[in-house]
Amino acid sequence: MTPRVRVLEVMEPPDGTTRYADQLVEHLPESVDIVWFTWRRALTCRYDVLHVHWPEWLVRTRPSTLPRRLATRAAFVALMLRLRVTRTAIVRTEHNPEPHEPGGRTERALLRWLDRRTSLRVHLNALPGGEGPSDVVIPLGHYREQFGVHPVSTRVPGLLVYFGKIRDYKGVDLLLEAFAAARADLSLRVVGNPQTPQWRSLVEDAARADPRIGYVLEFVADDTLVAEVTAAELAVLPYRDLHNSSVVLVALSLDTPVLIPSTPVTRAIAEEVGPGWVHFFEGTLDTADVHRAVDALRAAPPTGRPLLDARAWDVIGASYARAFAAATRSSALARPSTNHPEPAQIAR
């Protein structure tokens, strides 16, 4: 029997839309009690596991003023010392090897401290060298149940869609540049919330210059997302860097083929889901990549549905429960670590 574990989740709580947080918590067994992160809870409440997803979330502030940065770093130091004294386990789900937007020297020192204190790492993909004693592989889950309740659109031949947050590493500028030279039978929808006003202006300017481009530049509800994605012949995700992506799984959950960068991770996804669903580009996306993917898709359209059985959320939830319990046992047996930054490093 899996022992009861209280977990402090370091991410925003569910808000009624379909997100990773909702999926994970909904499918955890009753043996796991979830508490959502606030600094007050982190520093005063009882919990067995601190579950970190994007560690930079613990040391960055918005707006990033000097007083706020200093206060957040002081709180981080207090948290780390408390975790050490109480021997609380730290579980980190490694969504990305490094933050997409790099931080400064102080941030890197603080995050190295967190890394050294981590009891168990959850990897979303198989490790090339196999799992070590402090590693476990639990993949991202699919979104068929959650999005399956919404009506789908009729596919529009030649329609491409980009969806998701619009930020630097996702390469929307590369997509707009490639699409500008695309043949006349193609059209493009850009759906997502821009991270900066500059990204918003970039999309709006491209749409003014090319009537084939349409957009919805905001966070959209689930029903709107389903309608946009299922209308497209192909989802194009021109990322500069892709290690893991829920967006890819959303598209595949909605039976929409994807064009994504070729990496070991994305090649493994292609093998998993079956032929015809995943198309690749090498390096930087260009117009030829778009034409090649559309032509290949039309010449050999996929049949059935993508194979996503290994990504069922009830299996994922049970795996996380076992991981939390194992981390708690490991942390209880370990001596408190003395590996932490010098005070001078923290103050910088």
C-alpha positions as CSV (number, residue, x, y, z in Angstrom):
1,M,0.0,0.0,0.0
2,T,1.4,3.4,-1.0
3,P,1.8,5.7,2.2
4,R,0.0,9.0,2.3
5,V,2.1,11.9,1.2
6,R,1.5,15.7,1.3
7,V,3.0,17.5,-1.7
8,L,3.6,21.2,-2.1
9,E,3.3,21.8,-5.9
10,V,5.4,24.7,-7.2
11,M,3.2,25.9,-10.0
12,E,0.0,27.9,-10.4
13,P,-3.2,26.0,-9.3
14,P,-5.8,24.9,-11.7
15,D,-8.0,27.7,-13.2
16,G,-10.7,25.8,-15.1
17,T,-8.7,25.5,-18.3
18,T,-6.9,22.4,-19.4
19,R,-3.3,22.6,-18.3
20,Y,-0.6,20.3,-17.0
21,A,-1.5,21.2,-13.4
22,D,-5.1,20.1,-13.8
23,Q,-4.2,16.9,-15.5
24,L,-1.7,15.8,-12.9
25,V,-3.7,16.6,-9.8
26,E,-6.9,15.2,-11.2
27,H,-5.3,11.8,-11.7
28,L,-3.2,11.4,-8.6
29,P,-4.5,8.7,-6.2
30,E,-6.1,9.5,-2.9
31,S,-2.8,8.7,-1.1
32,V,-1.4,12.1,-2.4
33,D,-2.6,15.4,-0.8
34,I,-1.8,18.4,-2.9
35,V,-1.1,21.9,-1.5
36,W,-0.5,24.8,-4.0
37,F,2.6,26.9,-3.5
38,T,2.7,30.2,-1.8
39,W,5.7,31.5,0.1
40,R,3.8,31.5,3.3
41,R,2.9,27.8,2.9
42,A,6.4,26.9,1.8
43,L,7.9,28.5,4.9
44,T,5.3,27.6,7.5
45,C,3.1,24.6,6.5
46,R,3.9,20.9,6.9
47,Y,4.5,18.9,3.8
48,D,6.5,15.9,2.8
49,V,7.6,16.8,-0.7
50,L,8.4,20.0,-2.5
51,H,7.6,19.3,-6.2
52,V,9.4,21.6,-8.5
53,H,8.7,21.9,-12.3
54,W,10.4,25.1,-13.5
55,P,12.9,25.9,-10.7
56,E,13.5,29.5,-12.0
57,W,9.9,30.1,-10.9
58,L,11.2,30.1,-7.3
59,V,13.8,32.9,-7.8
60,R,12.3,35.2,-10.5
61,T,9.8,38.0,-9.9
62,R,7.5,40.2,-12.0
63,P,8.1,43.0,-12.1
64,S,11.8,42.3,-11.6
65,T,12.7,45.2,-9.3
66,L,15.7,45.1,-7.0
67,P,13.7,45.0,-3.7
68,R,11.5,42.2,-5.1
69,R,14.5,40.2,-6.3
70,L,16.2,40.5,-2.9
71,A,13.1,39.5,-1.0
72,T,12.5,36.5,-3.2
73,R,16.1,35.4,-2.9
74,A,16.0,35.7,0.9
75,A,12.8,33.7,0.9
76,F,14.5,31.0,-1.3
77,V,17.4,30.8,1.1
78,A,15.0,30.4,4.1
79,L,13.1,27.7,2.2
80,M,16.2,25.7,1.4
81,L,17.4,25.9,5.0
82,R,14.0,24.8,6.3
83,L,13.9,21.9,3.8
84,R,17.4,20.8,5.0
85,V,16.5,20.9,8.7
86,T,13.2,19.1,8.2
87,R,14.7,16.7,5.7
88,T,11.8,17.4,3.3
89,A,12.2,15.7,0.0
90,I,12.6,17.7,-3.2
91,V,11.2,16.1,-6.4
92,R,12.0,17.9,-9.7
93,T,10.2,17.2,-12.9
94,E,12.6,18.2,-15.6
95,H,10.5,19.8,-18.3
96,N,13.6,21.5,-19.8
97,P,17.4,20.9,-19.3
98,E,17.9,24.7,-18.8
99,P,15.5,27.7,-18.4
100,H,14.4,29.0,-21.8
101,E,15.4,32.5,-20.7
102,P,18.7,32.3,-19.0
103,G,19.2,34.0,-15.6
104,G,22.2,35.7,-14.0
105,R,25.0,34.4,-11.8
106,T,23.1,34.6,-8.6
107,E,20.1,32.7,-10.0
108,R,22.4,30.0,-11.4
109,A,24.1,29.6,-7.9
110,L,20.7,29.3,-6.2
111,L,19.4,26.8,-8.7
112,R,22.6,24.7,-8.4
113,W,21.9,24.6,-4.6
114,L,18.4,23.3,-5.4
115,D,19.8,20.7,-7.8
116,R,22.2,19.3,-5.1
117,R,19.4,19.0,-2.6
118,T,17.0,17.3,-5.1
119,S,16.0,13.8,-3.9
120,L,14.5,12.5,-7.1
121,R,14.4,13.7,-10.7
122,V,11.4,12.9,-12.9
123,H,12.4,12.7,-16.6
124,L,9.8,13.0,-19.3
125,N,11.8,11.0,-21.8
126,A,13.9,7.8,-21.6
127,L,17.5,8.5,-20.6
128,P,20.2,7.5,-23.1
129,G,22.3,5.9,-20.4
130,G,19.5,4.4,-18.4
131,E,18.0,5.5,-15.1
132,G,20.1,6.0,-12.0
133,P,19.0,5.5,-8.4
134,S,17.7,9.1,-8.2
135,D,16.0,9.1,-11.6
136,V,12.6,7.9,-12.8
137,V,10.9,8.4,-16.3
138,I,7.3,9.5,-16.3
139,P,6.1,10.8,-19.7
140,L,3.8,13.7,-20.4
141,G,0.2,12.7,-20.8
142,H,-2.2,13.1,-23.7
143,Y,-5.3,15.4,-23.7
144,R,-8.0,13.2,-25.4
145,E,-10.4,13.1,-22.5
146,Q,-10.3,16.8,-21.7
147,F,-10.5,18.1,-25.2
148,G,-12.8,15.3,-26.5
149,V,-15.9,17.0,-25.0
150,H,-15.6,19.9,-27.4
151,P,-16.9,20.0,-31.0
152,V,-14.2,19.7,-33.7
153,S,-14.0,21.7,-36.9
154,T,-14.0,20.6,-40.5
155,R,-10.5,20.4,-41.8
156,V,-9.5,23.3,-44.1
157,P,-7.1,22.1,-46.9
158,G,-3.9,24.2,-46.8
159,L,-4.6,25.7,-43.4
160,L,-1.6,25.7,-41.0
161,V,-1.8,26.6,-37.3
162,Y,0.6,27.7,-34.7
163,F,-0.8,27.6,-31.2
164,G,0.6,28.2,-27.7
165,K,2.5,30.9,-25.9
166,I,4.5,33.2,-28.2
167,R,8.0,33.7,-26.8
168,D,11.5,33.8,-28.1
169,Y,12.5,30.1,-28.2
170,K,9.2,29.1,-30.0
171,G,10.3,30.7,-33.3
172,V,7.1,32.4,-34.5
173,D,9.3,34.9,-36.3
174,L,10.8,32.0,-38.3
175,L,7.3,30.7,-39.2
176,L,6.2,34.1,-40.4
177,E,9.3,34.5,-42.5
178,A,8.9,31.0,-44.0
179,F,5.2,31.5,-44.7
180,A,5.7,34.8,-46.5
181,A,7.2,32.9,-49.4
182,A,4.8,29.9,-49.2
183,R,2.6,29.0,-52.2
184,A,-0.8,30.7,-52.6
185,D,-2.9,27.6,-51.6
186,L,-1.7,27.8,-48.0
187,S,-3.0,29.9,-45.1
188,L,-1.9,30.4,-41.5
189,R,-3.5,30.9,-38.1
190,V,-1.4,32.1,-35.1
191,V,-3.2,31.4,-31.8
192,G,-1.6,32.3,-28.5
193,N,-0.7,34.9,-26.0
194,P,2.4,37.0,-26.9
195,Q,5.0,37.3,-24.1
196,T,5.9,40.8,-25.1
197,P,4.3,43.7,-27.1
198,Q,7.0,43.2,-29.7
199,W,5.8,39.7,-30.4
200,R,2.2,41.0,-30.7
201,S,3.3,43.7,-33.2
202,L,5.3,41.2,-35.2
203,V,2.3,39.0,-35.8
204,E,-0.1,41.9,-36.5
205,D,2.3,43.4,-39.0
206,A,2.7,40.1,-40.8
207,A,-1.1,39.7,-41.0
208,R,-1.5,43.3,-42.4
209,A,1.0,42.5,-45.1
210,D,-0.5,39.1,-46.0
211,P,-4.3,38.5,-45.9
212,R,-3.7,34.7,-45.7
213,I,-2.6,35.1,-42.1
214,G,-5.1,35.3,-39.3
215,Y,-4.6,35.4,-35.5
216,V,-6.0,35.3,-32.0
217,L,-3.4,36.9,-29.8
218,E,-4.6,35.9,-26.4
219,F,-5.0,32.9,-24.1
220,V,-8.0,31.0,-25.5
221,A,-10.6,28.7,-23.9
222,D,-10.5,25.0,-24.5
223,D,-13.4,25.0,-26.9
224,T,-11.7,27.7,-29.0
225,L,-8.4,25.9,-29.0
226,V,-10.0,22.6,-30.2
227,A,-11.9,24.5,-33.0
228,E,-8.6,26.2,-34.2
229,V,-6.4,23.1,-34.1
230,T,-8.9,20.7,-35.6
231,A,-9.6,23.1,-38.5
232,A,-5.9,22.9,-39.6
233,E,-4.4,20.4,-42.0
234,L,-1.0,20.7,-40.2
235,A,0.2,22.2,-36.9
236,V,3.6,23.9,-37.4
237,L,5.7,24.4,-34.3
238,P,8.9,26.2,-35.4
239,Y,10.7,25.9,-32.1
240,R,14.4,26.9,-31.9
241,D,14.7,24.4,-29.0
242,L,12.3,21.5,-28.3
243,H,13.0,19.1,-25.4
244,N,9.4,18.5,-24.3
245,S,6.2,20.1,-25.4
246,S,2.6,19.6,-24.2
247,V,1.6,21.5,-27.4
248,V,2.8,18.6,-29.5
249,L,0.7,16.2,-27.5
250,V,-2.3,18.5,-27.7
251,A,-2.1,18.5,-31.5
252,L,-1.7,14.8,-31.6
253,S,-4.5,14.3,-29.1
254,L,-6.7,16.2,-31.5
255,D,-5.6,14.0,-34.5
256,T,-3.7,16.9,-36.1
257,P,-0.4,16.1,-37.7
258,V,2.6,18.2,-36.6
259,L,5.7,19.7,-38.2
260,I,8.4,20.0,-35.5
261,P,12.2,20.2,-35.2
262,S,14.1,16.9,-35.5
263,T,15.6,15.9,-32.2
264,P,16.1,12.6,-30.4
265,V,13.0,13.3,-28.3
266,T,10.8,14.2,-31.3
267,R,12.0,11.2,-33.3
268,A,11.0,8.9,-30.4
269,I,7.5,10.5,-30.4
270,A,7.2,9.9,-34.1
271,E,8.0,6.2,-33.6
272,E,5.6,6.0,-30.7
273,V,2.5,7.5,-32.4
274,G,2.8,5.8,-35.8
275,P,3.5,6.9,-39.4
276,G,2.3,10.1,-40.9
277,W,1.6,12.1,-37.8
278,V,5.0,13.7,-37.2
279,H,6.9,15.6,-39.8
280,F,10.4,17.1,-39.3
281,F,12.6,20.0,-40.2
282,E,16.3,20.2,-39.6
283,G,17.9,23.3,-38.1
284,T,15.8,26.4,-38.8
285,L,12.4,26.2,-40.4
286,D,12.1,27.5,-44.0
287,T,9.5,27.6,-46.7
288,A,10.8,24.3,-48.3
289,D,10.2,22.5,-45.0
290,V,6.6,23.7,-45.0
291,H,5.9,22.6,-48.6
292,R,7.7,19.3,-48.1
293,A,5.5,18.5,-45.0
294,V,2.2,19.4,-46.6
295,D,3.1,17.4,-49.7
296,A,4.1,14.4,-47.7
297,L,1.0,14.6,-45.6
298,R,-1.2,14.6,-48.7
299,A,0.7,11.9,-50.5
300,A,0.5,9.5,-47.5
301,P,-2.1,10.7,-44.9
302,P,-2.1,9.0,-41.6
303,T,-4.8,6.5,-40.8
304,G,-6.6,5.9,-37.6
305,R,-5.5,7.9,-34.6
306,P,-2.0,8.6,-33.1
307,L,-1.0,5.8,-30.6
308,L,-0.9,7.6,-27.2
309,D,-1.9,4.7,-24.9
310,A,1.4,4.9,-23.0
311,R,0.5,8.5,-22.0
312,A,-2.7,7.7,-20.0
313,W,-3.0,10.1,-17.0
314,D,-4.2,7.4,-14.5
315,V,-0.9,5.6,-15.1
316,I,1.1,8.8,-14.8
317,G,-0.7,9.7,-11.6
318,A,0.1,6.4,-10.0
319,S,3.7,6.7,-11.1
320,Y,4.0,10.1,-9.4
321,A,2.5,8.7,-6.2
322,R,5.2,6.0,-6.1
323,A,7.9,8.6,-6.9
324,F,6.8,10.9,-4.1
325,A,6.7,8.0,-1.6
326,A,10.2,6.9,-2.7
327,A,11.6,10.4,-2.4
328,T,10.2,10.8,1.1
329,R,11.8,7.5,2.2
330,S,15.1,8.5,0.7
331,S,15.1,12.0,2.3
332,A,14.2,10.6,5.7
333,L,17.2,8.3,5.6
334,A,19.7,10.9,4.3
335,R,21.7,13.2,6.4
336,P,21.1,16.9,6.0
337,S,23.3,18.3,3.2
338,T,25.8,21.1,3.8
339,N,26.1,21.9,0.0
340,H,24.8,25.4,-0.3
341,P,26.1,28.7,-1.7
342,E,28.2,31.0,0.4
343,P,26.3,34.0,1.8
344,A,28.3,36.3,-0.4
345,Q,27.0,34.5,-3.5
346,I,23.4,34.9,-2.4
347,A,23.7,38.6,-1.7
348,R,25.0,39.5,-5.1
